[in-house]
Amino acid sequence: MRQIVLDTETTGLEPAEGHNIIEIGCVEMIGRKLTGRTYHRYIKPNRDVDQEAIEVHGITNEFLADKPKFAEIVQEFIEFIDGAELIIHNAAFDVGFIDTEFERNGRRERVAQLCRVTDSLMLARRKHPGQKNNLDALCKRYGIDNSHRELHGALLDSEILADVYLALTGGQLKLDTGEDGDSEGGGESRIRRIEAGRYNLRVVGPDEEELKAHQAFLSLLAKKSGGPSLWEQIEEE
């Protein structure tokens, strides 16, 4: 069976708001073994990259200025994935963007027509209910080294996800201490609040614009990782 592990990076959160794919990364597996064959393209968008997105993946408008448009790479991309099983973490996000790009560029194809799609986030949630199941948490749980992952990147994240998927669907689970449990169930939270009354602290609150930017950043992190950020966990307490 030919499987393609896929990830994308985008200008923002919502394709319906005109956001574009700016990076596609794929790694190929056949018979559950990595073949070494990859597909990787940076893509020039039709709009600027949101600052909140740049903070997640580090891809700037200047870097993308001389890259091909999606229309220039769409055929080769389709040929690479056609007939394979796609493995994607939080698949609805990436598939939604890809299908929108197909439509914008006059293509009738849709991902579900070309490929079978497996959402590794859904697999992880079924196997580890009530725990964090973003890529970083799964790497920790399965002992996969992702220390070189300082920012999100489509090809790097695909390579890491391939290792995670293989461990998730056939590897041996390492000792789980429960320390990465989230608010959905088991595992005691390790987050502790500081009693502000014990200290003479000056509190400077964010203005409305800063709050909106912060919330957009958190939303992008949650969309890409498939789980709440540490900030959101603290706010829920």
C-alpha positions as a Markdown table, in Angstrom:
| # | Residue | x | y | z |
|---|---|---|---|---|
| 1 | Met | 0.0 | 0.0 | 0.0 |
| 2 | Arg | 1.3 | 3.5 | -0.9 |
| 3 | Gln | 0.8 | 6.0 | 1.8 |
| 4 | Ile | 1.6 | 9.7 | 1.7 |
| 5 | Val | 2.1 | 11.6 | 5.0 |
| 6 | Leu | 1.2 | 15.3 | 4.3 |
| 7 | Asp | 1.2 | 18.6 | 6.0 |
| 8 | Thr | 0.7 | 22.2 | 4.8 |
| 9 | Glu | 1.4 | 25.7 | 6.1 |
| 10 | Thr | -0.9 | 28.6 | 5.3 |
| 11 | Thr | -1.2 | 32.4 | 5.3 |
| 12 | Gly | -3.9 | 32.1 | 8.0 |
| 13 | Leu | -6.8 | 30.0 | 9.4 |
| 14 | Glu | -9.7 | 30.2 | 7.0 |
| 15 | Pro | -9.7 | 29.5 | 3.3 |
| 16 | Ala | -13.1 | 31.1 | 3.1 |
| 17 | Glu | -11.4 | 34.4 | 4.1 |
| 18 | Gly | -9.1 | 34.2 | 1.1 |
| 19 | His | -6.1 | 32.5 | 2.9 |
| 20 | Asn | -3.8 | 30.4 | 0.8 |
| 21 | Ile | -1.5 | 27.4 | 1.2 |
| 22 | Ile | 2.2 | 28.5 | 1.2 |
| 23 | Glu | 4.0 | 25.2 | 1.8 |
| 24 | Ile | 3.2 | 21.6 | 1.1 |
| 25 | Gly | 5.3 | 18.8 | 2.4 |
| 26 | Cys | 4.8 | 15.0 | 1.7 |
| 27 | Val | 6.8 | 11.9 | 2.5 |
| 28 | Glu | 6.1 | 8.5 | 0.9 |
| 29 | Met | 5.7 | 5.2 | 2.6 |
| 30 | Ile | 5.2 | 1.8 | 0.9 |
| 31 | Gly | 4.4 | -1.2 | 3.0 |
| 32 | Arg | 4.8 | 0.9 | 6.1 |
| 33 | Lys | 8.4 | 1.8 | 5.2 |
| 34 | Leu | 9.7 | 5.2 | 4.3 |
| 35 | Thr | 11.0 | 5.2 | 0.7 |
| 36 | Gly | 13.0 | 8.4 | 0.9 |
| 37 | Arg | 10.8 | 10.0 | -1.8 |
| 38 | Thr | 9.3 | 13.3 | -0.9 |
| 39 | Tyr | 7.3 | 16.2 | -2.4 |
| 40 | His | 8.0 | 19.7 | -1.1 |
| 41 | Arg | 7.0 | 23.1 | -2.5 |
| 42 | Tyr | 6.8 | 26.6 | -1.3 |
| 43 | Ile | 4.0 | 28.5 | -2.9 |
| 44 | Lys | 3.5 | 32.2 | -3.6 |
| 45 | Pro | 0.1 | 33.2 | -2.1 |
| 46 | Asn | -2.4 | 35.7 | -3.5 |
| 47 | Arg | -2.3 | 37.7 | -0.2 |
| 48 | Asp | 0.1 | 38.6 | 2.6 |
| 49 | Val | 0.8 | 36.1 | 5.3 |
| 50 | Asp | -0.8 | 37.0 | 8.6 |
| 51 | Gln | 1.8 | 38.0 | 11.3 |
| 52 | Glu | 0.3 | 35.4 | 13.7 |
| 53 | Ala | 1.0 | 32.7 | 11.1 |
| 54 | Ile | 4.6 | 33.9 | 10.5 |
| 55 | Glu | 5.1 | 33.5 | 14.3 |
| 56 | Val | 4.1 | 29.8 | 14.0 |
| 57 | His | 6.0 | 28.7 | 10.8 |
| 58 | Gly | 8.5 | 31.6 | 10.1 |
| 59 | Ile | 7.6 | 31.8 | 6.4 |
| 60 | Thr | 7.6 | 35.5 | 5.3 |
| 61 | Asn | 6.1 | 37.3 | 2.4 |
| 62 | Glu | 9.6 | 38.3 | 1.2 |
| 63 | Phe | 10.7 | 34.6 | 1.1 |
| 64 | Leu | 7.6 | 33.6 | -0.9 |
| 65 | Ala | 7.9 | 36.5 | -3.5 |
| 66 | Asp | 9.7 | 34.4 | -6.1 |
| 67 | Lys | 8.0 | 31.1 | -5.5 |
| 68 | Pro | 5.6 | 29.5 | -8.0 |
| 69 | Lys | 1.8 | 30.0 | -7.7 |
| 70 | Phe | -0.4 | 27.1 | -6.8 |
| 71 | Ala | -1.6 | 26.9 | -10.4 |
| 72 | Glu | 2.0 | 26.1 | -11.5 |
| 73 | Ile | 2.4 | 23.2 | -9.1 |
| 74 | Val | -1.2 | 21.8 | -8.9 |
| 75 | Gln | -0.7 | 19.1 | -11.6 |
| 76 | Glu | 2.5 | 17.7 | -10.2 |
| 77 | Phe | 1.0 | 17.7 | -6.8 |
| 78 | Ile | -2.1 | 15.8 | -7.9 |
| 79 | Glu | 0.1 | 13.2 | -9.7 |
| 80 | Phe | 2.2 | 12.7 | -6.6 |
| 81 | Ile | -0.8 | 12.0 | -4.2 |
| 82 | Asp | -3.2 | 10.4 | -6.7 |
| 83 | Gly | -4.4 | 6.9 | -5.5 |
| 84 | Ala | -2.4 | 7.0 | -2.3 |
| 85 | Glu | -3.7 | 6.9 | 1.3 |
| 86 | Leu | -3.1 | 10.4 | 2.8 |
| 87 | Ile | -2.1 | 10.5 | 6.4 |
| 88 | Ile | -2.7 | 14.0 | 7.9 |
| 89 | His | -2.9 | 15.3 | 11.5 |
| 90 | Asn | -6.1 | 17.2 | 11.9 |
| 91 | Ala | -7.0 | 16.4 | 8.3 |
| 92 | Ala | -10.0 | 18.7 | 8.0 |
| 93 | Phe | -7.8 | 21.7 | 8.1 |
| 94 | Asp | -5.4 | 20.7 | 5.4 |
| 95 | Val | -8.0 | 19.0 | 3.1 |
| 96 | Gly | -10.2 | 22.1 | 3.4 |
| 97 | Phe | -7.4 | 24.3 | 2.2 |
| 98 | Ile | -6.3 | 21.9 | -0.6 |
| 99 | Asp | -9.9 | 21.5 | -2.0 |
| 100 | Thr | -10.3 | 25.3 | -1.9 |
| 101 | Glu | -7.1 | 25.8 | -3.8 |
| 102 | Phe | -8.3 | 23.2 | -6.4 |
| 103 | Glu | -11.5 | 25.1 | -6.8 |
| 104 | Arg | -9.9 | 28.5 | -7.1 |
| 105 | Asn | -7.6 | 27.2 | -9.9 |
| 106 | Gly | -10.4 | 25.6 | -11.9 |
| 107 | Arg | -9.7 | 22.0 | -11.0 |
| 108 | Arg | -12.6 | 19.6 | -10.6 |
| 109 | Glu | -10.6 | 17.2 | -8.5 |
| 110 | Arg | -11.2 | 16.9 | -4.7 |
| 111 | Val | -8.9 | 15.2 | -2.2 |
| 112 | Ala | -11.5 | 12.6 | -1.2 |
| 113 | Gln | -11.9 | 11.6 | -4.9 |
| 114 | Leu | -8.1 | 11.2 | -5.4 |
| 115 | Cys | -7.2 | 9.6 | -2.1 |
| 116 | Arg | -8.3 | 7.8 | 1.0 |
| 117 | Val | -7.7 | 10.1 | 3.9 |
| 118 | Thr | -6.7 | 9.0 | 7.4 |
| 119 | Asp | -6.7 | 11.5 | 10.2 |
| 120 | Ser | -3.9 | 10.6 | 12.6 |
| 121 | Leu | -5.4 | 13.0 | 15.2 |
| 122 | Met | -8.6 | 11.0 | 15.3 |
| 123 | Leu | -6.5 | 7.7 | 15.6 |
| 124 | Ala | -4.6 | 9.2 | 18.5 |
| 125 | Arg | -7.7 | 10.4 | 20.3 |
| 126 | Arg | -9.3 | 7.0 | 20.0 |
| 127 | Lys | -6.1 | 5.3 | 21.3 |
| 128 | His | -5.4 | 7.9 | 24.0 |
| 129 | Pro | -8.7 | 9.5 | 25.1 |
| 130 | Gly | -8.5 | 12.4 | 27.5 |
| 131 | Gln | -4.8 | 13.1 | 26.7 |
| 132 | Lys | -3.0 | 15.6 | 24.6 |
| 133 | Asn | -2.6 | 14.3 | 21.1 |
| 134 | Asn | -0.9 | 17.1 | 19.2 |
| 135 | Leu | 2.3 | 16.2 | 17.4 |
| 136 | Asp | 4.7 | 17.3 | 20.2 |
| 137 | Ala | 2.7 | 15.3 | 22.8 |
| 138 | Leu | 2.7 | 12.2 | 20.7 |
| 139 | Cys | 6.5 | 12.5 | 20.1 |
| 140 | Lys | 7.0 | 12.6 | 23.8 |
| 141 | Arg | 4.7 | 9.7 | 24.4 |
| 142 | Tyr | 6.4 | 7.5 | 21.8 |
| 143 | Gly | 10.0 | 8.6 | 22.4 |
| 144 | Ile | 10.4 | 10.3 | 19.0 |
| 145 | Asp | 13.1 | 13.0 | 18.8 |
| 146 | Asn | 11.6 | 16.3 | 17.6 |
| 147 | Ser | 14.2 | 18.5 | 19.2 |
| 148 | His | 15.1 | 20.0 | 15.8 |
| 149 | Arg | 11.5 | 21.3 | 15.4 |
| 150 | Glu | 11.7 | 24.9 | 16.5 |
| 151 | Leu | 9.0 | 26.2 | 14.1 |
| 152 | His | 6.3 | 24.4 | 12.1 |
| 153 | Gly | 7.4 | 23.3 | 8.7 |
| 154 | Ala | 5.4 | 21.2 | 6.3 |
| 155 | Leu | 8.1 | 18.8 | 5.2 |
| 156 | Leu | 9.7 | 18.5 | 8.7 |
| 157 | Asp | 6.3 | 17.9 | 10.3 |
| 158 | Ser | 5.4 | 15.3 | 7.7 |
| 159 | Glu | 8.7 | 13.4 | 8.5 |
| 160 | Ile | 7.9 | 13.6 | 12.2 |
| 161 | Leu | 4.3 | 12.5 | 11.7 |
| 162 | Ala | 5.4 | 9.5 | 9.7 |
| 163 | Asp | 7.4 | 8.3 | 12.7 |
| 164 | Val | 4.4 | 9.1 | 15.0 |
| 165 | Tyr | 2.0 | 7.3 | 12.7 |
| 166 | Leu | 4.1 | 4.1 | 12.6 |
| 167 | Ala | 4.4 | 4.1 | 16.3 |
| 168 | Leu | 0.7 | 4.8 | 16.8 |
| 169 | Thr | -0.5 | 2.0 | 14.5 |
| 170 | Gly | 2.1 | -0.7 | 15.2 |
| 171 | Gly | 4.9 | 0.4 | 17.5 |
| 172 | Gln | 5.2 | -0.3 | 21.2 |
| 173 | Leu | 4.0 | 2.4 | 23.6 |
| 174 | Lys | 6.5 | 3.7 | 26.0 |
| 175 | Leu | 5.7 | 4.1 | 29.7 |
| 176 | Asp | 3.0 | 6.7 | 30.0 |
| 177 | Thr | 3.1 | 8.5 | 33.3 |
| 178 | Gly | -0.1 | 10.4 | 32.7 |
| 179 | Glu | 1.7 | 13.8 | 33.1 |
| 180 | Asp | 0.5 | 14.9 | 29.7 |
| 181 | Gly | -3.2 | 14.5 | 30.5 |
| 182 | Asp | -5.5 | 17.4 | 29.6 |
| 183 | Ser | -8.8 | 18.6 | 31.0 |
| 184 | Glu | -10.8 | 16.0 | 29.1 |
| 185 | Gly | -9.9 | 13.2 | 31.6 |
| 186 | Gly | -7.3 | 11.3 | 33.7 |
| 187 | Gly | -3.9 | 12.8 | 34.7 |
| 188 | Glu | -3.4 | 15.5 | 37.3 |
| 189 | Ser | -2.6 | 18.9 | 35.9 |
| 190 | Arg | 0.9 | 20.1 | 36.6 |
| 191 | Ile | 0.0 | 23.8 | 36.1 |
| 192 | Arg | 0.2 | 25.8 | 39.3 |
| 193 | Arg | -0.8 | 29.4 | 39.9 |
| 194 | Ile | 1.3 | 32.0 | 41.7 |
| 195 | Glu | -0.5 | 33.7 | 44.5 |
| 196 | Ala | -0.2 | 37.3 | 43.3 |
| 197 | Gly | -1.2 | 38.7 | 46.7 |
| 198 | Arg | 2.0 | 37.6 | 48.2 |
| 199 | Tyr | 4.0 | 39.9 | 45.9 |
| 200 | Asn | 4.0 | 43.6 | 45.0 |
| 201 | Leu | 3.4 | 43.0 | 41.3 |
| 202 | Arg | 2.5 | 45.6 | 38.7 |
| 203 | Val | 0.0 | 44.3 | 36.2 |
| 204 | Val | -0.1 | 45.8 | 32.7 |
| 205 | Gly | -3.0 | 44.5 | 30.7 |
| 206 | Pro | -3.1 | 44.1 | 27.0 |
| 207 | Asp | -5.1 | 46.5 | 24.8 |
| 208 | Glu | -7.9 | 45.3 | 22.5 |
| 209 | Glu | -5.7 | 44.9 | 19.5 |
| 210 | Glu | -3.2 | 42.9 | 21.4 |
| 211 | Leu | -5.9 | 40.6 | 22.7 |
| 212 | Lys | -7.3 | 40.0 | 19.2 |
| 213 | Ala | -3.8 | 39.2 | 17.9 |
| 214 | His | -3.1 | 36.8 | 20.8 |
| 215 | Gln | -6.4 | 35.0 | 20.3 |
| 216 | Ala | -5.8 | 34.6 | 16.6 |
| 217 | Phe | -2.3 | 33.2 | 17.4 |
| 218 | Leu | -3.9 | 30.7 | 19.9 |
| 219 | Ser | -6.5 | 29.6 | 17.3 |
| 220 | Leu | -3.8 | 29.0 | 14.7 |
| 221 | Leu | -1.8 | 26.9 | 17.2 |
| 222 | Ala | -4.9 | 24.8 | 18.1 |
| 223 | Lys | -5.8 | 24.3 | 14.5 |
| 224 | Lys | -2.4 | 23.1 | 13.5 |
| 225 | Ser | -1.6 | 21.0 | 16.6 |
| 226 | Gly | -5.1 | 19.5 | 17.1 |
| 227 | Gly | -5.2 | 20.5 | 20.8 |
| 228 | Pro | -5.4 | 23.4 | 23.2 |
| 229 | Ser | -2.3 | 25.4 | 24.0 |
| 230 | Leu | -0.9 | 25.9 | 27.5 |
| 231 | Trp | -2.4 | 29.4 | 27.6 |
| 232 | Glu | -5.9 | 28.0 | 26.9 |
| 233 | Gln | -5.5 | 25.3 | 29.6 |
| 234 | Ile | -4.6 | 27.9 | 32.2 |
| 235 | Glu | -7.5 | 30.2 | 31.1 |
| 236 | Glu | -10.0 | 27.3 | 31.5 |
| 237 | Glu | -9.1 | 26.8 | 35.2 |
